[in-house]
Amino acid sequence: MAGFRSPNQGLRLPLPAAFGADPSGARLARIRRSPNFRDGVFQNPGGTARTRPSGSAREFAKIYFDKESRLSRAPRGTVPVHATTLADLARPPATGLRLTWMGHSSVLAEIDGQRVLFDPVWGERCSPVPFAGPKRLHPVPVPLAALGPVDVVVISHDHYDHLDLPTIKALAGTDTVFAVPLGVGAHLEHWGVSADRLRELDWHESTRVGGLTLTATPARHFCGRGLRNTQHTLWASWVVAGDEHRVYHSGDTGYFDGFKDIGAAHGPFDATMIQLGAYAEFWPDIHMTPEEGVRAHLDLQGGAPGGVLLPIHWGTFNLAPHAWAEPGEWTLAAAEAVGQPVAVPVPGRPFEPGGELPTRPWWRDVSRQLKRDWPLPPVPSAVSRQDLGLVGEGG
């Protein structure tokens, strides 16, 4: 059994199963051959990304543990959840594309007759242990067993809020295929997923599942689940293309110029699922603000009309100093400023990007008043208000 030695007793203690497994053998050899793996680690586009809080740890702690800050980071009431049923999902989407945001970064995409489940996290906490770590702020809209068959599960990277041990173990008992970034397959095999059900991809590699083409595309982030961060598993965004529709899931990423390249190679998209929560000035390279998320969507579209933005990575877990409702409010404002359609469904409510969009700001019913107005540039950003054409909008 894997373990670590106690510094006091020299004993080898068992590690939580949720830590997963490090790549080895042929998988590790493939990682070392990757053009994106140099000097013993996977490299980010645009240079090294800061993956730890920058600046003063004392300053971060003062903000994060301040009583008023803690209150603002949680809803003041019960988060509304659409009680998704199998009947909701049994009827084929009229337009051929339907999305159901389950909370955080978990999205069920029904696309051209196939069902794709992105970053499924059904666990109560995003943590290696069940008694500590960020806890859900709302229940999962539908039990995993009631979701119905899934053709492919797509994982963006191996952080706990995207790769959840209880969820993977439950899905391991089905016949679904798993599409994962290079190295992440080691965790899944360790948890009981057979190697023949894995499609493990480096950036720019593609695989076919049924009538869909899935392509791993670059992202600006990092990896790690254990006591050390070996950077031996890759992080990725994903393009999923069917015969008639195509969608993009950002995973976790900071803003970078590569969105334009992804859009040029694979876009335009009927919908983009963009991470724009859990941002902070302490880690500006690895998560996006709402302004950056809108800019990323525009880059991906390449100036083409249409395409709906679905904000993800917010509202479900408390992972950053910003207010709970801030990503929702600021995304609406940033999207409106550039005339961009944005869908903001309550968790679990299915919608079709080609149909009527859910646009009601439901979080206002259960959120505290924001202390910062948009637009406000508290987070050092790779994209400016001038870039977005927002100069003169106030703030």
C-alpha positions in Angstrom: 0.0 0.0 0.0 1.2 3.5 -0.8 2.1 5.6 2.2 4.3 8.2 3.8 6.6 8.0 6.7 5.8 9.8 10.0 8.6 12.2 10.8 8.4 11.4 14.4 8.0 7.6 14.4 9.4 6.5 11.0 6.2 4.6 10.4 4.7 4.1 6.9 1.1 5.4 7.1 -1.5 4.6 4.5 -2.5 7.4 2.1 -6.1 8.2 1.3 -7.3 6.3 -1.8 -8.4 9.7 -3.2 -4.8 10.6 -3.8 -4.9 8.3 -6.7 -1.7 7.0 -8.3 1.4 8.5 -10.0 2.0 7.6 -13.7 4.5 4.8 -14.2 5.8 2.4 -16.9 4.6 3.0 -20.4 2.4 5.8 -19.3 5.3 7.7 -17.7 7.4 7.0 -20.8 4.7 8.6 -23.0 4.6 11.6 -20.7 8.3 12.1 -21.0 8.0 12.0 -24.8 5.3 14.7 -24.8 6.4 18.1 -26.4 4.6 19.7 -23.5 6.8 18.0 -20.9 10.2 19.5 -20.2 12.6 19.7 -17.3 10.6 17.1 -15.4 7.2 18.8 -15.5 4.4 19.7 -17.9 4.7 23.3 -19.1 2.1 26.0 -19.4 1.4 28.0 -22.5 2.6 31.5 -22.0 5.3 30.5 -19.5 5.3 29.5 -15.9 2.0 30.1 -14.1 1.9 31.0 -10.4 0.1 28.1 -8.7 0.3 29.3 -5.1 -1.0 32.5 -3.5 1.3 35.4 -4.5 2.2 38.2 -2.1 1.8 38.0 1.6 0.3 34.8 3.1 -0.7 36.9 6.0 -2.6 39.3 3.8 -4.4 36.4 2.1 -5.3 34.9 5.5 -6.6 38.2 6.7 -8.9 38.6 3.8 -10.0 34.9 3.6 -10.8 34.5 7.3 -12.3 37.8 7.9 -15.8 37.4 9.4 -17.5 39.6 6.8 -15.6 38.0 4.0 -16.7 34.5 5.2 -20.3 35.6 5.2 -20.1 37.0 1.7 -18.7 33.8 0.3 -21.8 31.8 1.1 -25.5 32.3 0.1 -27.8 33.7 2.8 -30.5 31.2 1.9 -31.2 27.9 0.2 -29.7 27.8 -3.3 -32.5 26.9 -5.8 -31.9 23.6 -7.6 -34.0 22.2 -10.5 -35.0 18.7 -9.5 -33.8 17.1 -12.8 -35.5 13.9 -13.6 -34.8 11.2 -16.2 -38.0 12.4 -18.0 -36.4 15.8 -18.4 -33.5 14.2 -20.2 -35.3 11.3 -22.0 -36.9 13.6 -24.6 -34.3 14.3 -27.3 -33.3 18.0 -27.6 -35.3 19.7 -30.4 -32.2 21.5 -31.7 -29.9 18.5 -31.3 -27.9 20.2 -28.4 -28.9 20.5 -24.8 -26.8 21.4 -21.8 -27.5 20.7 -18.1 -25.3 22.5 -15.6 -25.1 20.3 -12.5 -23.1 22.9 -10.5 -19.5 23.9 -10.4 -17.9 22.5 -13.6 -20.1 19.5 -14.0 -22.2 19.7 -17.2 -24.1 17.0 -19.1 -24.0 17.8 -22.8 -26.4 16.0 -25.1 -25.0 16.6 -28.5 -26.1 15.0 -31.8 -27.5 11.9 -30.2 -24.6 11.3 -27.8 -24.3 12.1 -24.0 -21.1 13.7 -22.7 -20.6 14.3 -18.9 -17.9 16.9 -18.1 -16.0 16.9 -14.8 -18.6 15.0 -12.8 -18.4 15.8 -9.1 -21.2 14.2 -7.1 -19.3 14.0 -3.8 -20.2 16.1 -0.8 -16.7 17.7 -0.5 -13.9 18.4 -3.0 -11.3 16.8 -0.7 -9.3 13.6 -0.2 -11.2 13.0 3.1 -14.9 13.0 3.9 -14.7 15.1 7.1 -12.8 18.2 5.9 -12.5 20.4 2.8 -14.8 22.6 0.8 -18.4 21.4 1.2 -21.3 21.7 -1.3 -23.4 24.8 -1.0 -26.3 23.0 -2.8 -27.2 19.4 -3.4 -26.6 17.7 -6.7 -29.7 18.2 -8.8 -30.1 14.5 -9.8 -28.6 11.3 -8.3 -25.9 9.9 -10.5 -27.7 6.6 -10.8 -30.7 8.4 -12.2 -28.8 10.3 -14.8 -29.2 7.6 -17.4 -26.5 6.2 -19.7 -23.5 8.4 -20.6 -21.4 7.7 -23.7 -18.3 9.5 -22.5 -17.0 11.1 -19.4 -14.5 14.0 -19.9 -12.1 15.0 -17.2 -10.2 18.3 -17.5 -7.6 17.7 -14.8 -7.0 15.9 -11.5 -7.9 18.5 -8.9 -10.5 17.4 -6.3 -13.2 19.7 -7.5 -13.0 18.2 -11.0 -12.0 14.6 -10.4 -14.0 13.0 -7.6 -13.2 9.5 -6.3 -16.8 8.5 -5.3 -18.2 9.7 -8.6 -15.5 7.9 -10.7 -16.0 4.7 -8.7 -19.7 4.8 -9.4 -19.2 5.4 -13.1 -16.5 2.7 -13.2 -19.4 0.2 -12.9 -20.9 1.4 -16.2 -19.7 0.9 -19.7 -18.9 4.6 -20.3 -15.7 5.7 -22.0 -13.4 8.2 -20.1 -11.5 10.9 -22.1 -8.8 12.3 -19.9 -5.5 14.4 -20.2 -2.2 12.6 -20.4 -1.3 10.9 -17.1 -4.8 11.2 -15.4 -5.5 7.6 -16.5 -3.2 6.4 -13.7 -5.7 7.7 -11.1 -8.7 6.1 -12.9 -7.1 2.7 -13.3 -6.1 2.8 -9.6 -9.8 3.3 -8.9 -11.1 0.4 -11.0 -11.6 1.8 -14.5 -10.2 -0.7 -17.1 -7.5 0.5 -19.4 -9.6 -0.3 -22.5 -12.2 2.3 -21.5 -9.6 5.1 -21.3 -8.8 7.6 -24.0 -5.8 9.5 -22.7 -4.7 12.5 -24.7 -2.0 15.0 -25.0 -2.9 18.6 -26.2 -4.0 18.6 -29.8 -4.7 14.9 -29.9 -8.2 13.6 -30.7 -10.3 10.5 -30.3 -13.6 9.3 -31.7 -16.4 8.1 -29.4 -19.5 7.1 -31.3 -20.3 10.0 -33.6 -18.2 12.5 -31.7 -14.7 13.8 -32.0 -13.1 14.8 -28.7 -9.9 16.9 -28.8 -7.8 17.9 -25.8 -6.7 21.5 -26.1 -4.3 23.7 -24.1 -5.2 25.3 -20.8 -3.2 27.4 -18.3 -3.3 25.7 -15.0 -1.6 22.9 -13.0 -2.2 19.5 -11.4 -1.8 17.5 -8.2 -3.7 15.5 -5.6 -1.2 14.1 -3.2 1.3 15.4 -0.6 3.5 16.6 -3.4 2.8 18.1 -6.8 4.8 16.1 -9.4 3.3 17.9 -12.4 3.2 14.5 -14.1 -0.5 14.7 -15.1 -1.7 17.1 -17.7 -4.5 19.7 -17.6 -6.7 20.4 -20.6 -9.6 22.2 -22.1 -11.8 20.1 -24.4 -13.5 20.4 -27.8 -16.4 18.0 -28.5 -17.7 18.0 -32.1 -20.6 16.1 -33.5 -22.1 16.1 -37.0 -24.0 19.3 -36.4 -22.8 20.9 -33.2 -19.7 21.6 -31.3 -19.0 22.7 -27.8 -16.0 23.8 -25.7 -15.3 23.1 -22.0 -12.5 25.2 -20.5 -11.7 23.1 -17.5 -9.7 25.4 -15.2 -7.5 28.0 -16.8 -6.0 31.4 -16.7 -6.5 33.7 -19.6 -4.0 33.3 -22.4 -3.7 34.0 -26.1 -4.2 30.3 -27.0 -8.0 30.7 -26.9 -7.7 32.4 -30.3 -5.8 29.5 -31.7 -8.3 27.0 -30.4 -11.2 29.0 -31.9 -9.4 29.2 -35.2 -8.7 25.4 -35.3 -12.0 24.1 -33.9 -14.6 26.9 -33.7 -16.9 28.5 -33.8 -18.9 26.8 -31.1 -22.6 26.5 -30.4 -21.8 26.9 -26.7 -18.7 27.4 -24.5 -18.6 26.4 -20.9 -16.1 28.8 -19.4 -14.5 28.8 -15.9 -14.9 32.3 -14.4 -15.1 31.7 -10.6 -12.6 31.1 -7.8 -10.5 34.0 -9.1 -8.3 36.2 -6.9 -5.4 38.6 -7.1 -3.4 36.0 -5.3 -3.4 33.5 -8.2 -4.1 35.6 -11.4 -2.5 33.0 -13.8 -4.7 29.9 -13.2 -8.3 31.1 -13.0 -10.3 33.7 -14.9 -12.3 36.6 -13.8 -15.7 37.1 -15.5 -14.2 39.8 -17.8 -11.5 37.4 -18.9 -14.1 34.6 -19.3 -16.1 36.7 -21.7 -13.0 37.7 -23.6 -12.0 34.0 -23.8 -15.5 33.2 -25.3 -15.1 35.9 -27.9 -11.6 34.7 -28.8 -12.9 31.1 -29.2 -15.7 32.3 -31.5 -13.3 34.2 -33.7 -15.7 37.0 -34.2 -18.4 34.7 -35.5 -22.1 35.5 -34.6 -24.0 33.2 -32.3 -22.6 30.9 -29.6 -23.8 30.9 -26.0 -21.6 31.3 -23.0 -22.4 29.1 -20.0 -20.5 30.2 -16.9 -19.1 27.3 -14.8 -16.9 26.8 -11.7 -18.9 29.0 -9.4 -21.8 28.8 -7.0 -21.2 25.3 -5.6 -18.0 25.4 -3.5 -16.4 28.2 -1.6 -12.9 28.3 -3.1 -11.8 31.9 -3.2 -12.1 35.3 -1.3 -14.7 36.8 -3.7 -18.4 37.0 -2.8 -20.5 34.0 -3.7 -22.7 35.9 -6.1 -20.0 38.0 -7.7 -19.2 35.7 -10.7 -22.9 35.6 -11.7 -23.4 39.4 -11.4 -20.1 40.3 -13.1 -20.6 37.8 -15.9 -24.0 39.2 -16.8 -22.6 42.8 -16.8 -19.5 41.9 -18.9 -21.6 39.9 -21.4 -24.2 42.6 -21.7 -21.5 45.2 -22.4 -20.4 43.4 -25.5 -23.8 42.0 -26.5 -22.9 38.4 -25.8 -25.7 35.8 -25.1 -25.1 34.2 -21.7 -27.1 31.3 -20.1 -27.4 31.3 -16.3 -29.6 28.3 -15.4 -30.2 27.2 -11.8 -28.2 24.0 -11.3 -30.0 21.1 -12.9 -32.2 23.0 -15.3 -31.6 21.8 -18.9 -31.6 24.3 -21.7 -30.9 24.3 -25.4 -28.4 27.0 -26.7 -30.4 27.1 -29.9 -33.6 27.8 -28.0 -34.8 30.1 -25.2 -32.0 30.8 -22.8 -32.3 31.0 -19.0 -31.3 34.5 -18.2 -32.9 35.3 -14.8 -30.3 36.2 -12.1 -31.7 33.6 -9.6 -28.8 34.0 -7.2 -30.1 37.5 -6.1 -32.9 35.7 -4.2 -30.4 34.2 -1.8 -27.3 36.3 -1.9 -26.0 39.2 0.2 -25.4 42.6 -1.4 -22.1 42.8 -3.2 -19.5 45.1 -1.7 -17.7 45.6 -5.0 -19.3 46.9 -8.2 -18.4 45.9 -11.7 -16.4 46.9 -13.6 -13.6 46.9 -11.0 -10.1 45.8 -11.7 -9.0 44.3 -8.3 -7.5 41.2 -10.0 -4.4 41.6 -12.2 -5.7 40.6 -15.6 -4.2 39.6 -18.9 -7.2 41.3 -20.5 -8.0 45.0 -19.9 -11.3 46.8 -20.0 -10.1 48.6 -23.0 -9.5 45.2 -24.8 -13.2 44.4 -24.2 -14.4 47.8 -25.3 -15.6 48.6 -21.8 -13.9 51.9 -21.3 -16.5 54.5 -20.3 -18.8 51.9 -18.7 -18.2 53.3 -15.3 -16.3 52.1 -12.2 
